[in-house]
Amino acid sequence: MSDNVPISSQASTALHSSFSQEPSTPSISEDEAVTRLGRHFPGFLFTETSRKTTAWIWEHGYDMTKQDSDDRRWICRYCIAKKSLKPQSYQFAAVYHGMDHIYRDHQVRAPSLAKAKSQLEKADDSRKQASTIRGEKRQRTMTEALGRINATNSTEQRIANAYLKTFDRGQFQMLLTRYIINSHKPFSDAEDPHLRRIFDYLNPGVESHNAHITANTIRARAIAAWTTHKTTIMKVLADAPGLIHISYDGWTAPNKIPLYGVACFFRDEFGRPHKLVLGVPEISARHTGENIAEEVYRVLDAFGISKKVGYAVLDNADNMDTSMDELEALLGWEEGEGKERRGRCFGHILNLSAKALMFGNFVKAIEDEATGASIISERDWKNWVKRGPVGKLHRRLDTSPLFNSL
């Protein structure tokens, strides 16, 4: 465990060192930075260790550790300097996510000789390199794509003009954005060179009108749409006559980002039931009940329903009990109400019971086999067939006089 010192004792030395390394950081006083760090990351102290961190990403963040814990973090200097409402931070083992963050949100590139780079930066560099190799081909216009058309012939002229008017750049981009989002595709699919060739083949206007869009464009449009509709959702929730019930659970995305989905359930003024996903906040800290409750409360408060929360249906994990205790205080409930308002998900209970009945002690191995995460060993498989609940049932039936008489 690294030794830590309070922010107040060595803030001046640490902050002066950090700011002198990156002159492009927005101007901010040392005292103001200390105040913001303390407000957003209570209990965190500057890390002191005998081993110096050599990765370049640490020059762009603060190295801090929560007191009396192993929660060591990289905290983005740019978010602190720009007064971000939610400064980004990543645990020590996942600090490479910080490279993506500062490249995407702060346009900071890795040093030219750095071995480790953001995945986003690598993808952009690859596209630029491929473009250079191709020699930057001149964009073909739709007129050129029509080939040897005789514009002096009225019929051919009419057909050509009708074809040229069919392509709408804005409509194309909107349809592609909707497809990516509604199909739950990665935003980067819009930049797939093979997909772009298909678009150009079907209509050269996509290329000539420079209508291709990037992952960042789709992200920006999704955020803009969310912001636009958030006001409407807040009004619907405010007009709901009764209490609004909630549910939340954790999930790790394929790119290893830990997320928590927060959903709500209510009836409108006509008594019709509704459900909405309010947010999917990232919880990069340890999934303690306190951290979960804080993120859930932020989502509820952002939609103005923190005073209308009724009951919560959650799974059976211990940190769910702790999170309800924390929400009890954050939502202003009376002591003990957190436990009274905590419901348990019957579907989750049924799922655990079914897996225990079918797979016994081999649940993890069989689940990994089913998802492709790993291949179950022949030994484990034979043990499950022989000793598992299904195997025992098979042997019982096989030796049963009633079964043999059928």
Secondary structure, 3 states (H helix, E strand, C coil): CCEEECHHHHHHHHHHHHHHHCCCCCCCCHHHHHHHHHHHCCCEEEEECCCCCCCHHHHHEEEEEECCCCCEEEEEHHHHHCCCCCCCEEEHHHCHHHHHHHHHHHCCCCCCCCCCCCHHHHHHHHHHHHHHHCCCCCCCCHHHHCCCCCCCCHHHHHHHHHHHHCCCHHHHHHHHHHHHHHCCCCHHHHHCHHHHHHHHHHCCHHHHCCCCCCHHHHHHHHHHHHHHHHHHHHHHHHHCCCCEEEEEEEEECCCCCEEEEEEEEEECCCCCEEEEEEECCECCCCCCHHHHHHHHHHHHHHCCCCCCEEEEEECCCHHHHHHHHHHHHHCCCCCCHHHHCEEECHHHHHHHHHHHHHHHHHHHHHHHHHHCCCCCCHHHHHHHHHHCHHHHHHHHHHCCHHHHHC
